Amino acid sequence: MNDELPDRLRVTAEEFEPDQGRMWTRISDGMREPRGAAAPAERRRLVPHLALATGAAVVLIGAVVLFGQGLGLGPSADPDPAPPAAGPGSQTEEPSGRDETTGAESTDGGPDETGSGPDETSGETGGDGPGAPDWLHATGGINANNTEYWTQSELAFTSDRDLTGLEVELRLDEGDGLTFVDSWTTDDNLFTEAVVTSEDGYTVMRWTLKDGAVVPAGAEYTLAGQFDPNGGPRSGDGDSFTVTATGEDGETGTLEGAFA
């Protein structure tokens, strides 16, 4: 019997003719049925299990987050963290510019060398006197930023005429001591560098007009000297100035004044 089985199966297979119409019908019916849809009874069993698994995952994640924050591993929940410490080169507070001991405004290195002009100078007076020309005007004084470590004596002048000759002199009372630091003018193309000397208790500064230079009428110029007052601030008492100018027409006039 067993020896004949292979032969019989082979003969049967060769005689088999598949019913194509029936096969296509089964395929069409299978395509119309929804795939992967669980039976109602199976869905009822799956929903409770899915809810339980989701709840367990949420509880586990919450426990991990709380545990990590307790160890300081997670981000801080503090709504108002402390500001970072100031590092090198940073500034955490605007300087007040005021001396805490005296309450007076102070500067670290003096004003910008553009000159304050006569309107920003404390203790200034105008030049006058017998024979003073009415076409020459000047004021002198101590810069308002005067401190016990830094002071600036300055003179501002203007002329109603073009000037072909000029000499400006500042005489500053040395008092307990006056150390020269620097000098400047608003136009170094017109004026020579200041010559500084000490004469009978005064520091004297002199500027002259460069050869061939002409000071135009109506323009204002400032000439100033900077000093360490050695225990200031200075009041300007005893300081004075002299301006000697020659107009384009050859007329010469001298203007003198004192610092208040």
C-alpha positions, 0 to 999 in steps of 0.5 A: 500500500505504501509503495503505491501511494506516491504513484497514486498521488502523482496520477491524481495531481496530473488529473486535477483541474483547478476551478478558476472561477471559484478561486477568484470568488474566494479572493474577492470575498477576502478582499472585502473583509476588513483586515486586522479587525478584532472581534467585538469580544477581543476588543473588549478584552484589549481595551482594559489591558491597554488602559492599564499599560498606559497608566503604568507607563505614566506613573513610571515616568513621573517617578523617574522625573521626581527621583532625578530632580531630587538628586539634582540631575534634572532642570531646576523648577525654580521660577526665579533663579539667582543671577549669574556671578559677574565674570572678569571684565563685566560690570554689574553696576553703573558707576555713579560718578560721585565721590562717596565721601564728599558727594561731589562729582568726580572723574577718573582721568579728566574731560575729553580734550575738546575743551569745555568752553567758557560756559562750562568753566567754573570761576571764570572771568572776562578780560578787561582793563584800560586800553583793552581792545573792543575787538578781542574777548577772552575768559579764563577759569578752572574746569568744572571737573576739578578734583584733588587729583586733577585740575585743568586751567583754561582760557577761551578767546575770540576776535572780531578781526583776523589775527596775524600775531598772538601770545597767550599767557597763563599764570597759575598760583602754585600754592602747596604745589602744582605738577604739570601733566599736559597741555592742549589747544583746539587747533594745533595747526595755529598754536605752538606747544606751550612753554611751561616755566616756574616763576616766583611761585607761579607756573607760567604757560605761554603759547604763540601763533605759528609763523604764517598762521592766521586766526580767523575772525569770529572763531573761538579757541581754547588753550588749556593746561592740566596739572596734579594739584597735590592736594586740591581741588584748586579754586583759581584764586591768584591765577590770571591770564594775558592775551596779546594779539595783532590784527591783520591791519597791524593794530596790537591790543592786550587783554588781561584778566583774573581767574575768580 
